[in-house]
Amino acid sequence: MMRGSLIGAVIAREWRTRVVKRSFLIGTLLMPILAVGVLAGTVLITQATDTTNMVLVEDAPGLISRLDPASGQQVPRCPGCFPEREKLTYRFTREAPADSIWLEEGFTVLVEYDGSVLQNRAGYLVYDKSPGTTAKRNIERDLSKAMEHARVLESTELDWQAYQRLKFELNLIDREVNGDMARVDGGGEEVRGLIGFFFSAVLFLVLSVYGGMILRSVVEEKSNRVVEVLIAAVRPEELLLGKVIGMGAVALTQLVAWSVLSTLAFSAFQFVFDTGVLGAPLPGQGEVPTDLLTAMAENELTSILLDINWTLMALSTIGYFIGGYLLYGSIYAAVGGSVQSEQEGQGMVLPIIMPLMFAYIIGSGAMSNPEMGALTWLSWFPLTSPVIMLVRVAVGVAWWEVVLSWMLLMLSARLVLGLAGRAYRFGVLHTGKSSGWSLLLQWIRGHGRS
Amino acid sequence: MTNALSIAQLEKSYGAQRVLNGVSFEVPKGAIVGLLGPNGAGKSTLIRSIMGIVEPDAGSIHLEGRPWSREVVRGIGYLPEERGLYKDMRVGDQAVYFARLKGMAKADAVSALRHWFERLEVEGWWDKKVSDISKGMAQKIQFICTVVHDPGLLILDEPLSGFDPINARRIIDEVRALASAGTSILLSTHDMPSVERLCDEVVMLNGGKVVLSGGADALRESGWSGQQEVVFKGNDIAFTNALGTLGHLDSITTEASDGLRRAHLRLRDGVPPGQLLQALGGAVEVNEFLKIRPTMESLFIQAVDQTAAASSAS
C-alpha cells in the first residue's frame, strides 16, 4: 500500500467514526434549523411588532398646527415638515382627550408639550405600548423640524423659505485611494468589519472545538493502547497528518452541510414567506413587505446579512481554515501525545489557544477601527492571521497581503506539523512518569530521544 | 537458508541507561523462537527496535535477508504487550482498518477476516462495538488483526495474557499451525510452559545482553545434571543396592493407588542412564524410567542468577 493510501485509511477512519454517528447527524441537522429559526423569528417578530403608529400631537400652544376652517380639523402649519412615512401618521389637536379615549380611538402615541417647549426643548411621548426606537426617532425628527419652522416664523429677520435656503448640512461621501492610486467608493468599514469578525469568530470556534477533538482522539489512542499497533504500521508523522486531516474533513463536512442545509432552510422559509402562507397582516399592522428580502432589508439587524459577499468570505474562510487548522491541529496533537489523560490535556489547552484568543479579542476591536496599524502585523503572523486576516479581507486589503499571509501560514503549518509529528512520536511512546509540559521540555532538550 | 530475522550487535541507550548491549540472534524461517528475560531486560526495546518504533544507536537488523526498511517491517505481524482496540468502533470495521494499514485491499481484508472470525468462532461479533465484548474476545480480535495479512514473521509479545486456559490453548494451537505453514515467530513471554510447548529455540536477555540462546531441547539437555525418576515394583533395599555408586538417591515414595514405588535420584557425572537401567533391571521391576531435564523456568532463573552474580563480582 502506498504511503498516501495509509494516510488515506487513517483519514477515512477519523472521518467515518465521527460523521456516521447519531450525535453528529443531530448537531448537523439542528444547527441550520436553529439559525434559520432565529432569522425567521427576528423577521416575523419585527413584523408583528412593527405596527403603524397613529400619533396624536397635542399642540396646546398652537405652535405647529392651525385650525383648517374648511375641514374643522387641526392641520400642520408646515405640511412639508411631516413627510409621508410608512407606518407613521399624525393628527393634531389643541387639547387631547383622556388617555382611555385617544387609545380607544385607535391612536397609539400621544405627544404633548406646553408653551415652554421652544425654550426647554422637551415634551412627552405617551403610549401604552412602546412605538419602537425607529418610530420615536422619526417623530422627534418631524416635530423638531416643525418647531424649527415655528421659530423661524417667530423671527422677524427670516422667513421659512429664506431659512431653508440658508440652512446647510455637509454630506461627506467616502472616497478611498486604493493601491493603484485610484479613488474608489469607500465607507461602510464598520459594517464590513462586523461581517469579517463574524467569520473570524466562526473560525475561532471551529479551530478550538475541532482542535480539542484532535487532542481527545490522541489521548484515547494512548489510553486504549491502540497507538503501538498503529505506529508499527504508519509513521507517527503520517498518523498525525491523517488524524489532523481526517478531523479537518469532519469539520469541513459539517460546515458544508450547514451551508447547504441553511440555504435550503432559508429558501424554504423564503418560499413560505413570499407566497403569503404565513397569513394576512395582523390588525393594525398596516402595509407589510410581501417578500422576505425586502423585509430583511427593512430590519437593521437582518439587513447586514444582505451586505455580505458570501462567496469571497467563504473562500477566504476555507483558505484560512485549512492553514489555521493544520497549524493548531498539529499543536493540539503534539500536546495530546504528551499527556496521560484528557483532563491533563485540557489543562494545557489554554496556553495553546491564547494567541487565537488574543486575535479574537483584537478582531472584535477591529470592528470599530478595522484599519488600525497592529492589524497588519497580526494578519501576517501565522498564529493570529487566520482570525485577523478575515476581518481585513472583509474590510478590503491588497491581494498580495492575503497571498503573503496565507503562504506564511501554510509554511508555518508545514514546519509545525513536522515538529509536532516528532514530539507526538516521542510523547505517545513515552512510558516514564513525566508528562505534559515536562515531557515536551524533555523532548525539546533532546533527552531520551526515541 | 536465509533467516526470517537477523539481529547483529544491536545497541540502544536511554540517556545514561544502556538498554540493549550488543544483542545478536536469528529467527530461522518457520521456527518459533522464544524471547525470554526478566522485567527490564530489554525485550520490549528490542521488539520496538525491530518494529521501527525506536531507533537503535548501533547494530543491524535484517528481515528475510534484506536490510531493515519501513516497507519490510509493515509485513510483520505484531502483537504488542500494550495493546487495545477502539472502544466505540465496530469490531469488523476496525479489523478491516488494521488490515488496510498492513497493506491489504479492503475486499481482501474483509474476505480474510471473515475466514479468521469463523475459525476462532467470533463471527457473531463483527457488528458489535468493542465496548460490548469481553476482554478475552477482544484478545482474540487482536490476534486476528495480527495474523490476517498472512505475515512471514510474527512478533508476539505476551500473546496469552488475558486468555482463559481453554482459549490460551486455542491460541497456542493457532500459533503452532502458523509455524507449520512456514510462518516464523518471535514469541516474547513470561509463560514458561508455553515456551516449552511451543518454542524451537530460545533467546534469553538479561541486562540488555543475550545470556543464553540455542535450541530449546538442546538447552534443556545441556542443563541436565543427572536427575532421573524411576517408578518400580520391588524392594527398596534391592533398589538402593542396585543403584550403588552410580548415583545419589534423593527420595523414594509410595504411589497411593497401586503401591508402586517412585524414586528420585541423581546420576554421577559421566554415568549414562542406560547403565543405571541395566543395573536396576536385575533387582526390581522397572515400570517407568524418566530423564528429568530442567524446566525452562529453572534455566531462566539460573541464567538470571548467574548474570547477577557475575555483575556483582565485577
Interface residues (C-beta under 8 A of the other chain):
Chain A: M1 S5 L6 A9 V10 R13 R16 T17 E220 E221 N224 R225 V226 E228 V229 L230 I231 A232 A233 V234 R235 L429 H447 G448 R449 S450
Chain B: Y14 G15 R48 M51 G52 I53 V54 E55 R70 V73 R74 I76 Y78 P80 E82 R83 G84 L85 Y86 K87 D88 M89 D93 Y97 F98 R100 L101 K102 G103 M104 C145
